[in-house]
């Protein structure tokens, strides 16, 4: 076969163009708490002996969960602006909230509109799942000891709302329903990663249930990793 320089260059250019279109970067960072750490009362589970028996030590309050060096868990991090105006399909795999030790685990959760949310009752006790969205439909679903699993779906994007247990008032979880997949929730190491971001300029938001939000801007130029750290501070008097 005869070598044709012009055709070869055209092929290379097309490949480069396609490669550019598929380039994606990511944003990562660490979230920390700065200032005096408040003394929060442990969760009081004495009202239900079945719950109290599941813990040998006091159960820490979930409103502020810190790791080594005051890194923060339960921070919901998401992209708020800069994404292409397109539809993102919901994952077929469900997200899950487990009623374990008379707590909702995880305490903070992100999911996509149309994605299934599975509730698991690992406690073998009576619970109920009372979701309190304002955009989606509210529901209150009993989960007796014999009901190990249940499912729900939220069809519309919605800001953070609470899911609570009316049987055990200390149980609560926060759920955000997203129209895109560019979000993450931190563990105790305070780290997050938002992957597969196409080149562009974005605003990143970090949310905490008591300390509200922090925002930052970042630009992704290609298949790079940008770092955006956040610091939450103790509230004033």
BELRAHU-V411465 format. One line per field, one symbol per residue. phi: phi as a letter, one per 30 degrees, with the letter a starting at -180 (. if undefined). psi: psi as a letter, one per 40 degrees, with the letter a starting at -180 (. if undefined). A space follows every 10 residues. Layout:
phi->???
psi->???
This chain:
phi->.ddceddddd dddddddddd dcdbcacblb cbcbjdddcc dddccddbed ddddbdbecd dddbcccdii dccicccbdc bjdedaccdd ddddcbccdb ihbdbddbbc bcejddcccc cddibdbbcc dbdccdddbb cdbdedcdba bbbcdbeade bccbcddbdd dabcbccccb ccaabdcddi cbbcciddel cbccbccbdc cibbbacbcc cadccccbcb bccddde
psi->hhhhdddddd dddddddddd deiiaihiii hihhahhihh iihheddhdd dddeheiihi hedhhiahef ihifhhhihd ieiigihhii idhiihhhgh ffihhidhhi iiheiihhhh gedfihiihh hfiddihiih hhgidehdii iihheiiiih iihihddgee hiihhhhiei egiihiaeee iihhifhihi hihhhhhidd ebiiiiiihh ebfihihhii hiihii.
